[in-house]
Amino acid sequence: MSNYVIKTYEPGFEEEHDKIEIELGKSQPWFNLGLKSYFSDPNFDPESVLSCFEGNKMVGYLKSKLTNEGPAIMIHERPAAYIQFPSVLRGHDGVVDLFMENIIEFYKFKGVKSIQVRVSTMWENSIRISEKWGFKPLKDFQLGYKKYYNYDLSNGLPDYPKKDVQQFDLKRDLSECSVDVSNFFKMSKKNAKNWIVEVDSREDLISHLVIRKDNKIAGYCFALPNSFNNDIAATFYIDAMNEDYLKQLIVKTIHNCIQKNCKSFLIDLLNDLLRYEEAVKFLGLKLAAEFGIYEKILY
């Protein structure tokens, strides 16, 4: 094996992280976010983000954090470490094992009782390697599994009516939609409301739609571009009371993506949305990847 050196985070490393994501993104439908969101956390720990160098070249990185949210709280009622599966350039596969060894020892030393990792069929060998290091799937966790479906926008607009779709109205729809988002993602209503308000104000917003029936929300959706590649757009939230309404929301969002000159549209199916998988296929979307959360109990 080459002489790899693992380093903890230093200012400026995030630029190299983003370069790695852009390179990996050439063969993946979706990129991982870099460290920008981590800096906003007052509890950011530089030692929780590892980078690997071969000489002066960064060949991979791993980001992690100790969190009071997500499956650890919902299942164990205790904090846990959450790691993003390492992003490593091709030709440096052994680096993943170095990352896993170092980050597990780091959290053992801190007395953390469990670690969760997000894995995907999109990330080569992520499931096999996670299992090798003692991680097991959280099969019973509602948010622990999802499927990404992709639509090539060069195919044009699917032939399906969208007569019931309306533009989201902040004053009219915010309260109801906040409840739906809160319930879906198991977050507080306050955080859900703040997220929706922030999304609605974004200049790069692709789609923010509702369907109302009997003066109540019957479908809700918002879509945004990928953080690194504006050619890719995705729903960050979508749900509907029936298959027809879901199809309408998807078709209208695809229409907006085409208007924005995007090249690819993604929708992730999780929770009860998985019941609409056949409806998504009906519109011409293709399975792009599957994601899951795996866990390792340390103590």
WOPE-V581306 format. One record per backbone hydrogen bond with DSSP energy under -1.0 kcal/mol. CO is the residue of the C=O (numbers start at 1). NH is the residue of the N-H. Records with the same first field share a line. If there is no record, write none. Layout:
# WOPE-V581306
CO = NH ; NH
This chain:
# WOPE-V581306
2 = 4
5 = 53
7 = 51
10 = 13
13 = 17
14 = 18
15 = 19
16 = 20
17 = 21
18 = 22
19 = 23
20 = 24
21 = 25
23 = 26
24 = 27
35 = 39
38 = 41
41 = 44
45 = 48
46 = 9 ; 49
49 = 9
50 = 62
51 = 7
52 = 59 ; 60
53 = 5
54 = 57
57 = 54
59 = 89
60 = 52
61 = 87
62 = 50
63 = 84
65 = 82
67 = 80
70 = 74
71 = 75
72 = 76 ; 78
80 = 67
81 = 116
82 = 65
83 = 118
87 = 61
89 = 92
92 = 95
93 = 96
94 = 98
95 = 99
96 = 100
97 = 101
98 = 102
99 = 103
100 = 104
101 = 105
102 = 106
103 = 107
104 = 108
105 = 109
106 = 110
107 = 112
108 = 111
113 = 298 ; 299
114 = 81
115 = 296
116 = 83
117 = 294
119 = 292
123 = 126
125 = 129
126 = 130
127 = 131
128 = 132
129 = 133
130 = 135
131 = 134
136 = 295
137 = 139
138 = 141
141 = 144
144 = 293
146 = 291
147 = 269
148 = 288 ; 289
149 = 267
150 = 286
151 = 265
152 = 155
153 = 156
158 = 160
162 = 165
166 = 210
169 = 173
170 = 174
173 = 177
174 = 178
175 = 179
176 = 180
177 = 181
178 = 182
179 = 183
180 = 184
181 = 185
182 = 187
188 = 192
189 = 193
190 = 194
191 = 195
192 = 196
193 = 197
194 = 198
195 = 199
196 = 200
197 = 201
199 = 202
202 = 205
207 = 223
208 = 168
209 = 221
210 = 166
211 = 218 ; 219
213 = 216
216 = 213
218 = 241
219 = 211
220 = 239
221 = 209
222 = 236 ; 237
223 = 206 ; 207
224 = 234
229 = 232
231 = 263 ; 264
232 = 226
233 = 266
234 = 224
237 = 222
239 = 220
242 = 246
243 = 247
244 = 248
245 = 249
246 = 250
247 = 251
248 = 252
249 = 253
250 = 254
251 = 255
252 = 256
253 = 257
254 = 258
255 = 259
256 = 260
257 = 262
258 = 261
263 = 153
264 = 233
265 = 151
266 = 235
267 = 149
269 = 147
270 = 273
271 = 274
272 = 275
273 = 276
274 = 277
276 = 280
277 = 281
278 = 282
279 = 283
280 = 285
281 = 284
286 = 150
289 = 148
290 = 121
291 = 146
292 = 119
293 = 138
294 = 117
295 = 136
296 = 115
